[in-house]
Amino acid sequence: MSHVTADRYAWTEPGVEDLGGGVHRIPLPLPMEGLKAVNVYAIADPGGVDLIDAGIALVPAREQLEAGLHQIGYELGDVRNFFVTHIHIDHYSLAVELRRTFHSVISLGEQERANLLATKEMVNGNGTRFFGIDGLRRLGALDLITQLSAERRQPPALIDWEDPDRWLTDGTDLDLRTRTLRAVHTPGHTRGHLVYHDATAAIMFAGDHVLPHITPSIGFEPAGNRMALHDYLSSLAKMINLPDARLLPAHGPVRGSVHERVNELLAHHDLRLADTHQAVLAGHATPYEVAQSLKWTRRQRRFAELDLFSQIMSVNETAAHLEVLAARGQVTRSVSAEGTDLYQVAAAS
Ligand SMILES: [Zn+2]
């Protein structure tokens, strides 16, 4: 219809985008519905290349990374560092695979330790825990547990979840020869998420914290975090307190201003919190009931139209909004005899 719609996926096209100053965007394919690619950013100098994020450990992604690096005059063996924004498989797993051959150094946010540990437990233990069955019971989504058990879904890639070489803490300055990047802890999408900020060049490698077209999933991480949305909103505010920068996201095209997008995201969550509050006011009590009463995606789809995986994400996201309302005193939470969370509008005092 419009150019915006027509070009919506232009950023996923294989190739290399030169962003100036030795920085290149290399989109790598993903086998996931909805999320077609992940951006890896190469920061090159005559001695080698450092990468922000790594892609998923699957052959098409590896080949496309190799081709992209070739195009700018490098080999996989020239990669010195992977600075990974967070633990999710589409950002971390290819780094682990390539390290076996090329001995590059992987850095990851210190607070991802808990997620890595929980992921290893899930992979080694009961496979169904991969989608947080225990959590779904608490959120009142018994239907989804039944459907999940019937599906026997396989994870998108079988990978080894190994530790990074280096755990980065908030505020660490990384000397990359051509520039200094500051690792900024931005919990929310995951508890250990980092963005990498170059204040001098005014660019922000934002990972999944600030995405141009979509809102990052909240409340869906292996170790679980009830206050994920609360943390996320604080981490958005943190971006406003830093000087504005060009937005280099992990999914979607490069945009001119981090601040502009952060303000849109804050406005989105304000509306979402208001809708969630209304739903509780209307008598929906469990996160599952509330999620079913809300509209989803930019297209305002009904909950029942979403695929199972999106429904699970949506229920988790709804729970995260309910917890923010509870922290603000707008709703209260109690627990049913079956262990399900029940919310009601706080009595006016
Ligand atoms: Zn991602």
Boltz pocket constraint, residues with backbone or C-beta under 6 A from the ligand:
constraints:
  - pocket:
      binder: B
      contacts: [[A, 38], [A, 88], [A, 90], [A, 91], [A, 208], [A, 250], [A, 251]]
      max_distance: 6.0
